[in-house]
């Protein structure tokens, strides 16, 4: 199961991805993230993810690259240890705009 929650707060749009971010969730997530990054700085919250696969990671990479090319700000709030481990394994934990753990 996968859900998306969006909240506008202090000029930033936070998109929370909840549950399992896999191939079945790609289109919904891509649409929500791309639309959200057009108007305001985007914060992607992975804190409630229970699973992410390569298709989910691909969406996050594409959204971050597109925002960077357009001069838009994106920040990713890290997920639980198991989710973050996937980013470490594929070598993206230092290449994507993850917020510091204190944030």
C-alpha positions in Angstrom: 0.0 0.0 0.0 1.2 3.5 -0.9 -0.1 6.9 0.0 1.0 10.5 -0.6 0.3 13.4 1.7 1.0 17.0 0.7 1.4 20.0 3.1 2.3 23.6 2.3 4.1 25.1 5.2 6.2 28.3 5.5 6.6 28.6 1.7 7.7 25.0 1.3 5.7 22.1 -0.1 6.3 18.9 1.9 5.3 15.6 0.1 5.3 12.7 2.4 5.6 9.2 0.8 4.0 6.6 3.0 4.2 2.8 2.7 5.8 0.8 -0.1 7.3 2.9 -2.9 7.6 0.4 -5.7 6.7 0.0 -9.4 3.0 0.2 -8.6 3.4 3.6 -7.0 5.7 5.2 -9.6 3.2 7.1 -11.7 1.3 8.6 -8.7 4.5 9.6 -7.0 6.1 11.1 -10.1 3.0 13.1 -10.8 2.7 14.4 -7.2 6.4 15.3 -6.9 6.7 16.9 -10.3 3.6 19.1 -9.7 4.8 20.0 -6.3 8.3 21.1 -7.4 6.9 23.6 -9.8 5.6 26.2 -7.3 7.7 26.2 -4.2 10.8 24.6 -2.6 10.1 20.9 -2.3 10.7 18.7 0.7 10.3 15.0 0.2 9.6 13.1 3.4 10.6 9.5 3.4 10.1 9.0 7.1 7.0 6.8 6.7 8.2 4.6 3.9 8.5 0.9 4.8 10.0 -0.1 1.4 11.6 1.4 -1.7 12.9 -0.4 -4.8 14.8 0.7 -7.8 11.8 2.2 -9.5 11.1 4.4 -6.5 14.7 5.5 -6.4 14.6 6.3 -10.1 11.7 8.7 -9.5 13.5 10.5 -6.7 16.7 10.8 -8.8 14.7 12.1 -11.8 12.7 14.7 -9.8 15.9 15.9 -8.1 17.8 16.2 -11.4 14.9 18.1 -13.1 14.6 20.5 -10.1 18.3 21.1 -10.1 18.3 21.9 -13.9 15.4 24.3 -13.4 17.0 26.0 -10.4 14.5 24.7 -7.9 15.2 23.6 -4.4 14.6 20.0 -3.3 15.4 18.5 0.1 14.9 14.9 1.1 14.0 14.0 4.7 15.6 10.6 5.3 13.6 7.4 5.8 13.9 4.6 8.3 17.2 2.7 8.6 16.1 0.0 6.1 15.1 2.6 3.5 18.3 4.7 3.9 20.4 1.5 3.6 19.1 1.1 0.0 20.4 4.6 -0.8 23.8 3.7 0.7 24.0 0.4 -1.2 23.4 2.1 -4.5 25.7 5.0 -3.7 23.2 7.7 -3.6 23.1 8.7 0.0 25.8 11.4 -0.6 24.6 12.4 -4.1 20.9 13.2 -3.3 20.0 16.3 -1.3 19.3 14.5 2.0 18.7 16.8 5.0 21.0 16.3 8.0 19.8 13.9 10.5 19.4 16.7 13.1 16.9 18.5 10.8 
